[in-house]
Amino acid sequence: MSSPATDSSIGDARPADASRKTFTINDGMREAWTKYTELNEEKFFRKFIKSFVTHWEHMVYPNWEMLVTGHLESSGNAATVVDSPSLSELPEELLPALSKFLFISKDEAEQGGINIKTVTNSKDIVKCLTMICRNAENIPLVSSMDFVMLTTQINGLFLQHLLEMESSFFAHKVKVEMTLQKLKQEIFDFILQVKFAIYLK
């Protein structure tokens, strides 16, 4: 998916006195994952991923947008350098589950089921993979799977849908304008997240 930022690249984007922490799975995440593996219900997988991403973001920056801006602009905004856990410290079946639900998102997009939920779910998985790949030891196993191919395909499908929404065919649908604007923003955010993952490579 993406290579981790090296210490030197982190230094380019963060002040030298930035603090350092290690990311760990908390009890809430463990409980969500246990329920997912026991009950095989998607809602518990989504709860785990959302908690994983949110916990990471809050450790690094108050919000994800500041993290992206800090890297792309090499700004001096204060940040915490967070060490990514190794895969041995994460749930054993996490990568297969991420691949499974990313494939489901691609399938839904191919079937025309692109909505805010599909986009946000895909974005959370890409964020999770980006975080995992910031530990260089995790990259070989991640890269051996289909994440790059799936993400590229989804990105293309979302971009195509975005262009269709901008076409004259959609212009007259005033009643759903606000919904479309929200969906467009989510697609923009997804594309930005993919670009950010590539940037960290």
Residue, then its C-alpha position, 0 to 999 in steps of 0.5 A: m500500500s505505502s512505505p512508511a515515512t522514514d525518520s528523516s521524512i518525519g523530521d521534514a514535516r514535524p518539529a524536532d521536539a515532537s513527542r513520540k508514542t507507540f500505538t497499541i490496541n485498547d480494550g474497546m478495539r479488542e472487544a469489537w474484534t472478538k465480537y467480529t470473529e465470534l459472530n462474523e458481523e460486519k458492524f463489529f468489524r466497522k467498529f474496530i476499524k473506526s476505533f483504530v483509525t480514530h485512536w491513531e488520528h487523535m494520537v498524531y494530530p487533532n484531525w486527519e486533515m492537519l496530518v495530511t497538510g503537515h506532511l504535504e506542506s512540511s509545516g511546523n505544526a506540532a505533532t506526535v510521532v506515533d510508532s506503528p505496531s507490528l502485525s504480530e501485535l495486531p489481530e491475526e486475521l486483520l489483513p484478510a478482513l481488510s482485503k475482504f471488505l475492500f473487495i466488497s466495496k469494489d464490488e458494490a461500486e462496480q454494481g453502481g452502489i456508490n454512496i456515502k457509506t461505501v466511500t467512507n468505509s473504503k476510506d477508513i480501510v485505506k487509512c488503516l492500511t496507511m498506518i500499518c505500512r508506516n512500520a516497514e516490517n509490515i510492508p512485505l506481507v501487505s504488498s503480497m496481497d491485493f490491496v494496491m490493485l483493489t484500491t486503484q480500481i476503487n479509486g477509478l470507479f469513484l472518480q468515474h462516478l464523480l465525473e458523472m455527477e458533474s455531468s449535465f445528466f445529474a445537474h437537474k436533480v435539485k432535490v438530492e443536491m445536498t446528498l450529492q455534495k456530501l458524496k462528492q466531498e467523501i469521494f474527494d477525501f478518499i482520493l486525497q487519502v490514496k494520494f497521501a498513502i502514495y506520498l508516504k511511500 
